[in-house]
Amino acid sequence: MNFENQGVIKRLADQYGPENLTVVLGNGEANGVEVFAETVTEGDPSYAGPLAGVALKIPVYHVLEQEVMNEVPENLRDEKLQLSSLVIDIEPMHQLLQTARDKI
Amino acid sequence: MHKGTKIIAIGERDGVPGAVIAECLEGAGYEVVFQVTECFV
């Protein structure tokens, strides 16, 4: 995750409290999801960004996981997410993100 | 996801863009406090 976005998330966590936030990702591939999840739960694994050493423990989901899809109104799901759900393999990302959430 | 949580939407250019995530979650009644689309080029 780039440093600018890490800085924004840190500010939002200070403003609202990390317990009141949820991160929702839209990655096209599982590669990178683990780093995103670790950054907002345990801190920046590269130890270089604003979230280095900052364990916010913010729950992180992918927008195509059932936990999120079930919340989205059917018309928006059909119009905006259906095509992505056909081409993006969500299962490996679901497993990575479920593991990250279980550690919180 | 628990109701009332505020959403940080981090989309990806080659996946689902942040604006789409935000639109879907706002439609579900959540408050989106930040949305962005990262690209890995």
Backbone of each chain as nested JSON, in Angstrom:
{
  "chains": [
    {"id": "A", "residues": [
      {"number": 1, "name": "MET", "atoms": {"N": [0.849, -1.19, 0.0], "CA": [0.0, 0.0, 0.0], "C": [0.892, 1.25, 0.0]}},
      {"number": 2, "name": "ASN", "atoms": {"N": [0.558, 2.204, -0.857], "CA": [1.457, 3.361, -0.922], "C": [1.383, 4.206, 0.355]}},
      {"number": 3, "name": "PHE", "atoms": {"N": [2.449, 4.973, 0.559], "CA": [2.61, 5.686, 1.827], "C": [1.533, 6.749, 2.034]}},
      {"number": 4, "name": "GLU", "atoms": {"N": [1.118, 7.368, 0.938], "CA": [0.09, 8.411, 1.04], "C": [-1.199, 7.818, 1.62]}},
      {"number": 5, "name": "ASN", "atoms": {"N": [-1.606, 6.661, 1.098], "CA": [-2.835, 6.033, 1.591], "C": [-2.669, 5.525, 3.014]}},
      {"number": 6, "name": "GLN", "atoms": {"N": [-1.496, 5.036, 3.342], "CA": [-1.234, 4.642, 4.736], "C": [-1.426, 5.839, 5.669]}},
      {"number": 7, "name": "GLY", "atoms": {"N": [-0.933, 6.999, 5.229], "CA": [-1.07, 8.206, 6.049], "C": [-2.522, 8.596, 6.243]}},
      {"number": 8, "name": "VAL", "atoms": {"N": [-3.317, 8.471, 5.185], "CA": [-4.744, 8.805, 5.28], "C": [-5.43, 7.852, 6.263]}},
      {"number": 9, "name": "ILE", "atoms": {"N": [-5.125, 6.566, 6.151], "CA": [-5.762, 5.58, 7.044], "C": [-5.375, 5.85, 8.499]}},
      {"number": 10, "name": "LYS", "atoms": {"N": [-4.127, 6.21, 8.723], "CA": [-3.684, 6.518, 10.091], "C": [-4.467, 7.709, 10.646]}},
      {"number": 11, "name": "ARG", "atoms": {"N": [-4.649, 8.739, 9.806], "CA": [-5.41, 9.921, 10.251], "C": [-6.867, 9.569, 10.54]}},
      {"number": 12, "name": "LEU", "atoms": {"N": [-7.465, 8.742, 9.666], "CA": [-8.864, 8.346, 9.873], "C": [-9.002, 7.519, 11.149]}},
      {"number": 13, "name": "ALA", "atoms": {"N": [-8.016, 6.67, 11.42], "CA": [-8.05, 5.861, 12.648], "C": [-7.955, 6.761, 13.878]}},
      {"number": 14, "name": "ASP", "atoms": {"N": [-7.138, 7.81, 13.79], "CA": [-7.041, 8.766, 14.902], "C": [-8.359, 9.507, 15.08]}},
      {"number": 15, "name": "GLN", "atoms": {"N": [-8.998, 9.839, 13.944], "CA": [-10.22, 10.653, 13.977], "C": [-11.437, 9.862, 14.469]}},
      {"number": 16, "name": "TYR", "atoms": {"N": [-11.612, 8.657, 13.926], "CA": [-12.844, 7.895, 14.207], "C": [-12.637, 6.75, 15.193]}},
      {"number": 17, "name": "GLY", "atoms": {"N": [-11.374, 6.361, 15.405], "CA": [-11.089, 5.154, 16.195], "C": [-11.068, 3.955, 15.269]}},
      {"number": 18, "name": "PRO", "atoms": {"N": [-9.989, 3.168, 15.293], "CA": [-9.878, 2.032, 14.369], "C": [-11.001, 1.013, 14.523]}},
      {"number": 19, "name": "GLU", "atoms": {"N": [-11.594, 0.955, 15.741], "CA": [-12.674, -0.009, 15.976], "C": [-13.943, 0.365, 15.212]}},
      {"number": 20, "name": "ASN", "atoms": {"N": [-14.001, 1.597, 14.703], "CA": [-15.183, 2.053, 13.958], "C": [-14.963, 2.04, 12.449]}},
      {"number": 21, "name": "LEU", "atoms": {"N": [-13.862, 1.431, 12.002], "CA": [-13.518, 1.428, 10.59], "C": [-13.477, 0.007, 10.036]}},
      {"number": 22, "name": "THR", "atoms": {"N": [-13.749, -0.113, 8.752], "CA": [-13.583, -1.366, 8.012], "C": [-12.953, -1.027, 6.667]}},
      {"number": 23, "name": "VAL", "atoms": {"N": [-11.928, -1.792, 6.284], "CA": [-11.3, -1.608, 4.981], "C": [-11.924, -2.605, 3.999]}},
      {"number": 24, "name": "VAL", "atoms": {"N": [-12.32, -2.104, 2.828], "CA": [-12.858, -2.977, 1.772], "C": [-11.973, -2.827, 0.535]}},
      {"number": 25, "name": "LEU", "atoms": {"N": [-11.389, -3.944, 0.112], "CA": [-10.461, -3.956, -1.01], "C": [-11.161, -4.316, -2.315]}},
      {"number": 26, "name": "GLY", "atoms": {"N": [-10.487, -3.99, -3.427], "CA": [-11.021, -4.366, -4.736], "C": [-9.977, -5.02, -5.622]}},
      {"number": 27, "name": "ASN", "atoms": {"N": [-8.968, -5.613, -5.002], "CA": [-7.86, -6.202, -5.786], "C": [-8.35, -7.204, -6.819]}},
      {"number": 28, "name": "GLY", "atoms": {"N": [-7.651, -7.206, -7.968], "CA": [-7.999, -8.146, -9.024], "C": [-7.343, -9.5, -8.851]}},
      {"number": 29, "name": "GLU", "atoms": {"N": [-6.245, -9.536, -8.082], "CA": [-5.537, -10.8, -7.862], "C": [-5.157, -10.921, -6.396]}},
      {"number": 30, "name": "ALA", "atoms": {"N": [-4.962, -12.175, -5.966], "CA": [-4.62, -12.426, -4.561], "C": [-3.257, -11.848, -4.21]}},
      {"number": 31, "name": "ASN", "atoms": {"N": [-2.379, -11.781, -5.208], "CA": [-1.051, -11.223, -4.99], "C": [-1.18, -9.78, -4.492]}},
      {"number": 32, "name": "GLY", "atoms": {"N": [-0.688, -9.507, -3.325], "CA": [-0.78, -8.159, -2.774], "C": [-1.822, -8.014, -1.686]}},
      {"number": 33, "name": "VAL", "atoms": {"N": [-2.827, -8.886, -1.701], "CA": [-3.901, -8.785, -0.706], "C": [-3.368, -9.003, 0.705]}},
      {"number": 34, "name": "GLU", "atoms": {"N": [-2.445, -9.956, 0.825], "CA": [-1.906, -10.276, 2.148], "C": [-1.167, -9.062, 2.735]}},
      {"number": 35, "name": "VAL", "atoms": {"N": [-0.423, -8.361, 1.874], "CA": [0.319, -7.176, 2.336], "C": [-0.655, -6.077, 2.75]}},
      {"number": 36, "name": "PHE", "atoms": {"N": [-1.707, -5.873, 1.964], "CA": [-2.732, -4.881, 2.325], "C": [-3.329, -5.22, 3.685]}},
      {"number": 37, "name": "ALA", "atoms": {"N": [-3.695, -6.488, 3.845], "CA": [-4.349, -6.911, 5.086], "C": [-3.412, -6.724, 6.276]}},
      {"number": 38, "name": "GLU", "atoms": {"N": [-2.148, -7.116, 6.09], "CA": [-1.192, -6.99, 7.199], "C": [-0.967, -5.516, 7.553]}},
      {"number": 39, "name": "THR", "atoms": {"N": [-0.95, -4.663, 6.527], "CA": [-0.685, -3.24, 6.763], "C": [-1.738, -2.615, 7.676]}},
      {"number": 40, "name": "VAL", "atoms": {"N": [-3.012, -2.964, 7.481], "CA": [-4.073, -2.324, 8.287], "C": [-4.425, -3.108, 9.553]}},
      {"number": 41, "name": "THR", "atoms": {"N": [-3.828, -4.281, 9.726], "CA": [-4.067, -5.019, 10.971], "C": [-2.843, -4.986, 11.886]}},
      {"number": 42, "name": "GLU", "atoms": {"N": [-1.685, -5.404, 11.334], "CA": [-0.481, -5.517, 12.168], "C": [0.51, -4.379, 11.957]}},
      {"number": 43, "name": "GLY", "atoms": {"N": [0.373, -3.644, 10.84], "CA": [1.311, -2.564, 10.533], "C": [2.035, -2.839, 9.23]}},
      {"number": 44, "name": "ASP", "atoms": {"N": [2.655, -1.801, 8.68], "CA": [3.345, -1.91, 7.388], "C": [4.487, -2.923, 7.464]}},
      {"number": 45, "name": "PRO", "atoms": {"N": [4.38, -4.039, 6.718], "CA": [5.424, -5.064, 6.789], "C": [6.772, -4.592, 6.219]}},
      {"number": 46, "name": "SER", "atoms": {"N": [6.763, -3.501, 5.443], "CA": [8.04, -2.998, 4.909], "C": [8.731, -2.084, 5.932]}},
      {"number": 47, "name": "TYR", "atoms": {"N": [8.05, -1.755, 7.01], "CA": [8.576, -0.88, 8.068], "C": [9.049, 0.462, 7.518]}},
      {"number": 48, "name": "ALA", "atoms": {"N": [8.442, 0.92, 6.44], "CA": [8.886, 2.168, 5.824], "C": [7.786, 3.228, 5.816]}},
      {"number": 49, "name": "GLY", "atoms": {"N": [6.527, 2.824, 5.854], "CA": [5.421, 3.766, 5.709], "C": [4.902, 4.266, 7.048]}},
      {"number": 50, "name": "PRO", "atoms": {"N": [3.92, 5.179, 7.002], "CA": [3.341, 5.748, 8.232], "C": [2.74, 4.701, 9.174]}},
      {"number": 51, "name": "LEU", "atoms": {"N": [2.372, 3.526, 8.652], "CA": [1.773, 2.489, 9.51], "C": [2.81, 1.472, 10.007]}},
      {"number": 52, "name": "ALA", "atoms": {"N": [4.091, 1.75, 9.797], "CA": [5.141, 0.875, 10.327], "C": [5.023, 0.807, 11.848]}},
      {"number": 53, "name": "GLY", "atoms": {"N": [4.877, -0.382, 12.382], "CA": [4.802, -0.555, 13.832], "C": [3.478, -0.125, 14.439]}},
      {"number": 54, "name": "VAL", "atoms": {"N": [2.484, 0.181, 13.595], "CA": [1.172, 0.627, 14.088], "C": [0.148, -0.463, 13.803]}},
      {"number": 55, "name": "ALA", "atoms": {"N": [-0.265, -1.184, 14.832], "CA": [-1.217, -2.293, 14.663], "C": [-2.635, -1.771, 14.859]}},
      {"number": 56, "name": "LEU", "atoms": {"N": [-3.271, -1.328, 13.795], "CA": [-4.609, -0.738, 13.902], "C": [-5.692, -1.793, 14.101]}},
      {"number": 57, "name": "LYS", "atoms": {"N": [-5.433, -3.009, 13.651], "CA": [-6.404, -4.118, 13.782], "C": [-7.765, -3.756, 13.172]}},
      {"number": 58, "name": "ILE", "atoms": {"N": [-7.728, -3.143, 12.002], "CA": [-8.965, -2.815, 11.278], "C": [-9.388, -4.046, 10.47]}},
      {"number": 59, "name": "PRO", "atoms": {"N": [-10.64, -4.495, 10.619], "CA": [-11.1, -5.641, 9.82], "C": [-11.02, -5.324, 8.333]}},
      {"number": 60, "name": "VAL", "atoms": {"N": [-10.586, -6.293, 7.536], "CA": [-10.393, -6.045, 6.111], "C": [-11.115, -7.119, 5.301]}},
      {"number": 61, "name": "TYR", "atoms": {"N": [-11.871, -6.662, 4.307], "CA": [-12.668, -7.533, 3.436], "C": [-12.351, -7.209, 1.983]}},
      {"number": 62, "name": "HIS", "atoms": {"N": [-12.706, -8.121, 1.093], "CA": [-12.745, -7.829, -0.339], "C": [-14.204, -7.597, -0.711]}},
      {"number": 63, "name": "VAL", "atoms": {"N": [-14.444, -6.66, -1.612], "CA": [-15.826, -6.301, -1.951], "C": [-16.599, -7.495, -2.523]}},
      {"number": 64, "name": "LEU", "atoms": {"N": [-15.893, -8.475, -3.096], "CA": [-16.593, -9.621, -3.685], "C": [-16.801, -10.779, -2.702]}},
      {"number": 65, "name": "GLU", "atoms": {"N": [-16.316, -10.65, -1.461], "CA": [-16.602, -11.693, -0.47], "C": [-18.103, -11.672, -0.138]}},
      {"number": 66, "name": "GLN", "atoms": {"N": [-18.63, -12.842, 0.168], "CA": [-20.063, -12.943, 0.465], "C": [-20.482, -12.01, 1.591]}},
      {"number": 67, "name": "GLU", "atoms": {"N": [-19.588, -11.846, 2.584], "CA": [-19.91, -10.998, 3.737], "C": [-20.232, -9.562, 3.292]}},
      {"number": 68, "name": "VAL", "atoms": {"N": [-19.613, -9.124, 2.21], "CA": [-19.869, -7.775, 1.694], "C": [-20.965, -7.809, 0.628]}},
      {"number": 69, "name": "MET", "atoms": {"N": [-20.873, -8.759, -0.287], "CA": [-21.85, -8.85, -1.385], "C": [-23.285, -8.933, -0.852]}},
      {"number": 70, "name": "ASN", "atoms": {"N": [-23.451, -9.666, 0.255], "CA": [-24.789, -9.833, 0.822], "C": [-25.386, -8.513, 1.3]}},
      {"number": 71, "name": "GLU", "atoms": {"N": [-24.515, -7.537, 1.585], "CA": [-24.986, -6.242, 2.083], "C": [-25.409, -5.311, 0.936]}},
      {"number": 72, "name": "VAL", "atoms": {"N": [-24.872, -5.546, -0.256], "CA": [-25.082, -4.62, -1.379], "C": [-26.448, -4.887, -2.015]}},
      {"number": 73, "name": "PRO", "atoms": {"N": [-27.226, -3.814, -2.257], "CA": [-28.534, -4.002, -2.9], "C": [-28.385, -4.74, -4.236]}},
      {"number": 74, "name": "GLU", "atoms": {"N": [-29.368, -5.569, -4.542], "CA": [-29.274, -6.466, -5.698], "C": [-29.025, -5.71, -7.005]}},
      {"number": 75, "name": "ASN", "atoms": {"N": [-29.688, -4.552, -7.176], "CA": [-29.513, -3.826, -8.442], "C": [-28.076, -3.341, -8.626]}},
      {"number": 76, "name": "LEU", "atoms": {"N": [-27.446, -2.868, -7.525], "CA": [-26.052, -2.424, -7.606], "C": [-25.118, -3.608, -7.812]}},
      {"number": 77, "name": "ARG", "atoms": {"N": [-25.43, -4.709, -7.137], "CA": [-24.614, -5.934, -7.269], "C": [-24.609, -6.378, -8.731]}},
      {"number": 78, "name": "ASP", "atoms": {"N": [-25.787, -6.405, -9.325], "CA": [-25.891, -6.849, -10.724], "C": [-25.185, -5.888, -11.666]}},
      {"number": 79, "name": "GLU", "atoms": {"N": [-25.37, -4.596, -11.419], "CA": [-24.867, -3.591, -12.346], "C": [-23.364, -3.378, -12.212]}},
      {"number": 80, "name": "LYS", "atoms": {"N": [-22.868, -3.367, -10.986], "CA": [-21.491, -2.929, -10.744], "C": [-20.514, -4.059, -10.439]}},
      {"number": 81, "name": "LEU", "atoms": {"N": [-20.987, -5.17, -9.893], "CA": [-20.05, -6.188, -9.396], "C": [-20.134, -7.53, -10.111]}},
      {"number": 82, "name": "GLN", "atoms": {"N": [-21.207, -7.729, -10.848], "CA": [-21.41, -9.054, -11.432], "C": [-20.279, -9.443, -12.39]}},
      {"number": 83, "name": "LEU", "atoms": {"N": [-19.884, -8.507, -13.258], "CA": [-18.839, -8.812, -14.23], "C": [-17.519, -9.117, -13.517]}},
      {"number": 84, "name": "SER", "atoms": {"N": [-17.176, -8.279, -12.542], "CA": [-15.942, -8.52, -11.783], "C": [-15.969, -9.871, -11.101]}},
      {"number": 85, "name": "SER", "atoms": {"N": [-17.127, -10.257, -10.581], "CA": [-17.208, -11.531, -9.856], "C": [-17.018, -12.722, -10.789]}},
      {"number": 86, "name": "LEU", "atoms": {"N": [-17.2, -12.498, -12.084], "CA": [-16.979, -13.592, -13.043], "C": [-15.5, -13.764, -13.379]}},
      {"number": 87, "name": "VAL", "atoms": {"N": [-14.727, -12.692, -13.322], "CA": [-13.329, -12.758, -13.739], "C": [-12.336, -12.773, -12.575]}},
      {"number": 88, "name": "ILE", "atoms": {"N": [-12.768, -12.372, -11.404], "CA": [-11.861, -12.356, -10.249], "C": [-12.102, -13.598, -9.401]}},
      {"number": 89, "name": "ASP", "atoms": {"N": [-11.017, -14.337, -9.13], "CA": [-11.11, -15.543, -8.305], "C": [-11.034, -15.126, -6.838]}},
      {"number": 90, "name": "ILE", "atoms": {"N": [-12.18, -15.091, -6.176], "CA": [-12.248, -14.524, -4.833], "C": [-11.8, -15.513, -3.748]}},
      {"number": 91, "name": "GLU", "atoms": {"N": [-11.888, -16.813, -4.01], "CA": [-11.658, -17.798, -2.948], "C": [-10.278, -17.675, -2.273]}},
      {"number": 92, "name": "PRO", "atoms": {"N": [-9.169, -17.569, -3.056], "CA": [-7.866, -17.43, -2.38], "C": [-7.788, -16.156, -1.541]}},
      {"number": 93, "name": "MET", "atoms": {"N": [-8.42, -15.077, -2.036], "CA": [-8.408, -13.825, -1.27], "C": [-9.27, -13.957, -0.016]}},
      {"number": 94, "name": "HIS", "atoms": {"N": [-10.393, -14.647, -0.156], "CA": [-11.26, -14.858, 1.013], "C": [-10.498, -15.594, 2.116]}},
      {"number": 95, "name": "GLN", "atoms": {"N": [-9.746, -16.613, 1.726], "CA": [-9.005, -17.383, 2.734], "C": [-7.95, -16.516, 3.43]}},
      {"number": 96, "name": "LEU", "atoms": {"N": [-7.219, -15.72, 2.632], "CA": [-6.199, -14.833, 3.21], "C": [-6.826, -13.815, 4.164]}},
      {"number": 97, "name": "LEU", "atoms": {"N": [-7.936, -13.232, 3.726], "CA": [-8.557, -12.162, 4.515], "C": [-9.256, -12.725, 5.748]}},
      {"number": 98, "name": "GLN", "atoms": {"N": [-9.848, -13.91, 5.623], "CA": [-10.472, -14.544, 6.795], "C": [-9.411, -14.831, 7.854]}},
      {"number": 99, "name": "THR", "atoms": {"N": [-8.253, -15.304, 7.405], "CA": [-7.152, -15.565, 8.336], "C": [-6.731, -14.274, 9.032]}},
      {"number": 100, "name": "ALA", "atoms": {"N": [-6.619, -13.182, 8.252], "CA": [-6.232, -11.89, 8.831], "C": [-7.279, -11.416, 9.847]}},
      {"number": 101, "name": "ARG", "atoms": {"N": [-8.569, -11.603, 9.51], "CA": [-9.638, -11.158, 10.43], "C": [-9.658, -11.998, 11.694]}},
      {"number": 102, "name": "ASP", "atoms": {"N": [-9.36, -13.289, 11.545], "CA": [-9.372, -14.172, 12.717], "C": [-8.291, -13.797, 13.726]}},
      {"number": 103, "name": "LYS", "atoms": {"N": [-7.224, -13.158, 13.247], "CA": [-6.115, -12.784, 14.138], "C": [-6.409, -11.528, 14.952]}},
      {"number": 104, "name": "ILE", "atoms": {"N": [-7.437, -10.772, 14.54], "CA": [-7.73, -9.493, 15.212], "C": [-8.276, -9.743, 16.613]}}
    ]},
    {"id": "B", "residues": [
      {"number": 1, "name": "MET", "atoms": {"N": [-19.689, -7.844, 8.339], "CA": [-19.362, -6.465, 8.687], "C": [-20.428, -5.931, 9.634]}},
      {"number": 2, "name": "HIS", "atoms": {"N": [-19.981, -5.214, 10.661], "CA": [-20.999, -4.716, 11.581], "C": [-21.577, -3.397, 11.075]}},
      {"number": 3, "name": "LYS", "atoms": {"N": [-22.874, -3.27, 11.257], "CA": [-23.581, -2.08, 10.793], "C": [-23.052, -0.851, 11.533]}},
      {"number": 4, "name": "GLY", "atoms": {"N": [-22.95, 0.248, 10.818], "CA": [-22.482, 1.48, 11.439], "C": [-20.988, 1.699, 11.285]}},
      {"number": 5, "name": "THR", "atoms": {"N": [-20.272, 0.664, 10.843], "CA": [-18.837, 0.849, 10.626], "C": [-18.609, 1.804, 9.461]}},
      {"number": 6, "name": "LYS", "atoms": {"N": [-17.543, 2.57, 9.534], "CA": [-17.197, 3.49, 8.44], "C": [-16.239, 2.772, 7.493]}},
      {"number": 7, "name": "ILE", "atoms": {"N": [-16.445, 3.014, 6.205], "CA": [-15.743, 2.231, 5.187], "C": [-14.568, 2.998, 4.581]}},
      {"number": 8, "name": "ILE", "atoms": {"N": [-13.431, 2.315, 4.506], "CA": [-12.284, 2.789, 3.73], "C": [-12.202, 1.875, 2.506]}},
      {"number": 9, "name": "ALA", "atoms": {"N": [-12.467, 2.426, 1.325], "CA": [-12.516, 1.622, 0.099], "C": [-11.206, 1.787, -0.667]}},
      {"number": 10, "name": "ILE", "atoms": {"N": [-10.46, 0.69, -0.792], "CA": [-9.184, 0.733, -1.52], "C": [-9.309, -0.179, -2.731]}},
      {"number": 11, "name": "GLY", "atoms": {"N": [-9.674, 0.445, -3.851], "CA": [-9.854, -0.322, -5.07], "C": [-8.556, -0.493, -5.828]}},
      {"number": 12, "name": "GLU", "atoms": {"N": [-8.673, -1.225, -6.928], "CA": [-7.499, -1.432, -7.78], "C": [-7.92, -1.254, -9.224]}},
      {"number": 13, "name": "ARG", "atoms": {"N": [-7.027, -0.634, -10.007], "CA": [-7.345, -0.355, -11.396], "C": [-7.675, -1.631, -12.17]}},
      {"number": 14, "name": "ASP", "atoms": {"N": [-6.948, -2.705, -11.886], "CA": [-7.169, -3.961, -12.604], "C": [-8.139, -4.893, -11.875]}},
      {"number": 15, "name": "GLY", "atoms": {"N": [-8.84, -4.347, -10.903], "CA": [-9.833, -5.138, -10.178], "C": [-11.122, -4.332, -10.101]}},
      {"number": 16, "name": "VAL", "atoms": {"N": [-11.549, -4.044, -8.891], "CA": [-12.736, -3.213, -8.691], "C": [-12.262, -1.831, -8.217]}},
      {"number": 17, "name": "PRO", "atoms": {"N": [-12.578, -0.759, -8.967], "CA": [-12.131, 0.584, -8.57], "C": [-12.749, 1.047, -7.251]}},
      {"number": 18, "name": "GLY", "atoms": {"N": [-12.038, 1.94, -6.577], "CA": [-12.521, 2.445, -5.294], "C": [-13.894, 3.099, -5.396]}},
      {"number": 19, "name": "ALA", "atoms": {"N": [-14.149, 3.815, -6.495], "CA": [-15.437, 4.505, -6.646], "C": [-16.598, 3.512, -6.712]}},
      {"number": 20, "name": "VAL", "atoms": {"N": [-16.359, 2.356, -7.328], "CA": [-17.411, 1.328, -7.421], "C": [-17.675, 0.713, -6.046]}},
      {"number": 21, "name": "ILE", "atoms": {"N": [-16.581, 0.43, -5.319], "CA": [-16.743, -0.105, -3.953], "C": [-17.546, 0.892, -3.122]}},
      {"number": 22, "name": "ALA", "atoms": {"N": [-17.18, 2.168, -3.219], "CA": [-17.862, 3.203, -2.435], "C": [-19.346, 3.278, -2.8]}},
      {"number": 23, "name": "GLU", "atoms": {"N": [-19.657, 3.264, -4.085], "CA": [-21.052, 3.354, -4.52], "C": [-21.865, 2.178, -3.977]}},
      {"number": 24, "name": "CYS", "atoms": {"N": [-21.282, 0.983, -4.051], "CA": [-22.002, -0.212, -3.584], "C": [-22.233, -0.175, -2.075]}},
      {"number": 25, "name": "LEU", "atoms": {"N": [-21.214, 0.257, -1.33], "CA": [-21.353, 0.264, 0.125], "C": [-22.254, 1.406, 0.601]}},
      {"number": 26, "name": "GLU", "atoms": {"N": [-22.209, 2.544, -0.095], "CA": [-23.13, 3.632, 0.247], "C": [-24.567, 3.202, -0.042]}},
      {"number": 27, "name": "GLY", "atoms": {"N": [-24.733, 2.455, -1.114], "CA": [-26.058, 1.92, -1.431], "C": [-26.562, 0.957, -0.375]}},
      {"number": 28, "name": "ALA", "atoms": {"N": [-25.617, 0.359, 0.34], "CA": [-25.979, -0.568, 1.413], "C": [-26.178, 0.156, 2.741]}},
      {"number": 29, "name": "GLY", "atoms": {"N": [-25.993, 1.5, 2.726], "CA": [-26.25, 2.282, 3.927], "C": [-25.031, 2.582, 4.771]}},
      {"number": 30, "name": "TYR", "atoms": {"N": [-23.853, 2.254, 4.273], "CA": [-22.628, 2.534, 5.027], "C": [-22.091, 3.918, 4.67]}},
      {"number": 31, "name": "GLU", "atoms": {"N": [-21.351, 4.502, 5.615], "CA": [-20.669, 5.771, 5.347], "C": [-19.254, 5.468, 4.868]}},
      {"number": 32, "name": "VAL", "atoms": {"N": [-18.936, 5.967, 3.681], "CA": [-17.59, 5.77, 3.136], "C": [-16.779, 7.026, 3.451]}},
      {"number": 33, "name": "VAL", "atoms": {"N": [-15.693, 6.865, 4.237], "CA": [-14.925, 8.034, 4.669], "C": [-13.698, 8.271, 3.789]}},
      {"number": 34, "name": "PHE", "atoms": {"N": [-13.35, 7.289, 2.966], "CA": [-12.201, 7.463, 2.062], "C": [-12.295, 6.422, 0.967]}},
      {"number": 35, "name": "GLN", "atoms": {"N": [-12.075, 6.866, -0.268], "CA": [-12.013, 5.89, -1.354], "C": [-10.892, 6.255, -2.305]}},
      {"number": 36, "name": "VAL", "atoms": {"N": [-10.176, 5.248, -2.762], "CA": [-9.039, 5.48, -3.639], "C": [-8.881, 4.263, -4.544]}},
      {"number": 37, "name": "THR", "atoms": {"N": [-8.254, 4.47, -5.682], "CA": [-7.936, 3.351, -6.569], "C": [-6.422, 3.291, -6.735]}},
      {"number": 38, "name": "GLU", "atoms": {"N": [-5.82, 2.206, -6.229], "CA": [-4.375, 2.041, -6.374], "C": [-4.09, 1.347, -7.695]}},
      {"number": 39, "name": "CYS", "atoms": {"N": [-2.92, 1.585, -8.239], "CA": [-2.523, 0.835, -9.421], "C": [-1.076, 0.389, -9.258]}},
      {"number": 40, "name": "PHE", "atoms": {"N": [-0.825, -0.835, -9.689], "CA": [0.491, -1.422, -9.475], "C": [1.254, -1.474, -10.791]}},
      {"number": 41, "name": "VAL", "atoms": {"N": [1.609, -0.325, -11.308], "CA": [2.379, -0.301, -12.556], "C": [3.761, 0.243, -12.243]}}
    ]}
  ]
}
